[in-house]
C-alpha cells in the first residue's frame, strides 16, 4: 500500500506514539484487505464505549492515548444514561468506570454524544459520496445505504485511529466495485413498521456479509430503512443494501439474477419466535428513536398506563429538542433514557424477557444480555399485547 511521505513519518513515530499506533492499525488493515492508499474521511463514529463491552482493558487502552481527533467524531451508546443511571438500576462501580471511559474519549476531542444514530443529530457528519470511518453496525448500514456515504465496518480501535489520523484505508465499500448487489430479495407483501425489522432478520441470516437488493411492494420511510438495515447487520453482517427505486444508489444497480422470494408467512413467523415468558420489560429505540418515532410512542401512550416497565431510548440531542414529546411519554410511566440502549447496558440483564419493536435488539439481547427477547409492532409493545 502506498503511503505519502507524511504518512510514512507518522508510521515511523515522528509524530508521537499515539499517532504511530493509529497509523499501524490503519495501514495493517489496508495491507490485509489490499488497499492501494489511504483516503481522507469526513467523520468518525466510534464504538467500544460501554464498559460492559470493553471492560478495564478497553478503558486502559483509550486512557493511554494522547492528542486530539482531527475530524468530527462522535461516540456510540454507553452502558447507561450518563445522568439517570440509578433509575436504570446501574450500580455505582459500573457508573464510575463508565464515566472514566467517557472522560478518556473527551480528552481526545471526541464528541461525547453517545448515539448509534448520529445522522439524526448532525447532518454535516455524512452526505452522499462522503468517505467515513463509522463503526456501529446499524449506523454503518444507514450511512452506506440510505445516505449513500461510504464506510467499511470499522472496529472501535480502527475508527478512533481514523479519527486521529483523518484518513482510512481505501478498500471495501469505499470502492464502486464492492457496492454492487450480490443477491436479490423480492417481498410478496406490503410491509409496515416492525415488519422491516423482521425482514431484516430473515435477509441478514441469508446473505451474511453480501450486498442485498430489495424489490418491495411498499415504499419504506427512513425510519423503516433504519430498522431494516439494523436487523440485517445483527442477523448477518450486512453493511450495505439497496432498495429498488428508494435508496440513492439503487438506480445505478441491476437487480441480481440470484433472487430469493420472501412471503408474508415468513415475516409472521419471526414475530412468533423468541421467549415464551410474559415480557417484563418493553424496550424501544434500537437504533435510537428519531423525533417522529418519539411522536408515535407519545401518541400510543396517551391516556394509557403501561403494565410493564417501558424504556424508550434516544439520543440526548433528540430528547432535548423534543421536551413536549418526552413529557407525554414519561407522564404515562414510561422512561426516556439517553446515551445508552438496552443492548449495551447491564441494566437489561436483570429481566427475563424483553419485548421490542427492533429486529436488531431481538437478535442481540439473548446473546449480549443473556435475556429472552421477542419482536412486535410498537402498538403491541405499548399495549402489552402478544405479537400474535
C-alpha positions, 0 to 999 in steps of 0.5 A: 500500500502506498503511503505519502511521505507524511504518512510514512513519518507518522508510521515511523513515530515522528509524530508521537506514539499515539499517532504511530499506533493509529497509523499501524492499525490503519495501514495493517488493515489496508495491507490485509484487505489490499488497499492501494492508499489511504483516503481522507474521511469526513467523520468518525463514529466510534464504538467500544464505549460501554464498559460492559463491552470493553471492560478495564482493558478497553478503558486502559487502552483509550486512557493511554492515548494522547492528542486530539481527533482531527475530524468530527467524531462522535461516540456510540451508546454507553452502558447507561444514561450518563445522568439517570443511571440509578433509575436504570438500576446501574450500580455505582462501580459500573457508573464510575468506570463508565464515566472514566471511559467517557472522560478518556474519549473527551480528552481526545476531542471526541464528541461525547454524544453517545448515539448509534444514530448520529445522522439524526443529530448532525447532518454535516457528519455524512452526505452522499459520496462522503468517505467515513470511518463509522463503526456501529453496525446499524449506523454503518448500514444507514450511512452506506445505504440510505445516505449513500456515504461510504464506510467499511465496518470499522472496529472501535480501535480502527475508527478512533485511529481514523479519527486521529489520523483523518484518513482510512484505508481505501478498500471495501465499500469505499470502492464502486466495485464492492457496492454492487448487489450480490443477491436479490430479495423480492417481498410478496407483501406490503410491509409496515413498521416492525415488519422491516425489522423482521425482514431484516432478520430473515435477509441478514441470516441469508446473505451474511456479509453480501450486498442485498437488493430489495424489490418491495411492494411498499415504499419504506420511510427512513425510519423503516430503512433504519430498522431494516438495515439494523436487523440485517447487520445483527442477523448477518453482517450486512453493511450495505443494501439497496432498495429498488427505486428508494435508496440513492444508489439503487438506480445505478444497480441491476437487480441480481439474477440470484433472487430469493422470494420472501412471503408474508408467512415468513415475516409472521413467523419471526414475530412468533419466535423468541421467549415464551415468558410474559415480557417484563420489560418493553424496550424501544429505540434500537437504533435510537428513536428519531423525533417522529418515532418519539411522536408515535410512542407519545401518541400510543401512550396517551391516556394509557398506563403501561403494565410493564416497565417501558424504556424508550431510548434516544439520543440526548440531542433528540430528547432535548429538542423534543421536551413536549414529546418526552413529557407525554411519554414519561407522564404515562410511566414510561422512561426516556433514557439517553446515551445508552440502549438496552443492548449495551447496558447491564441494566437489561440483564436483570429481566427475563424477557424483553419485548421490542419493536427492533429486529436488531435488539431481538437478535442481540439481547439473548446473546449480549444480555443473556435475556429472552427477547421477542419482536412486535409492532410498537402498538403491541409493545405499548399495549402489552399485547402478544405479537400474535 
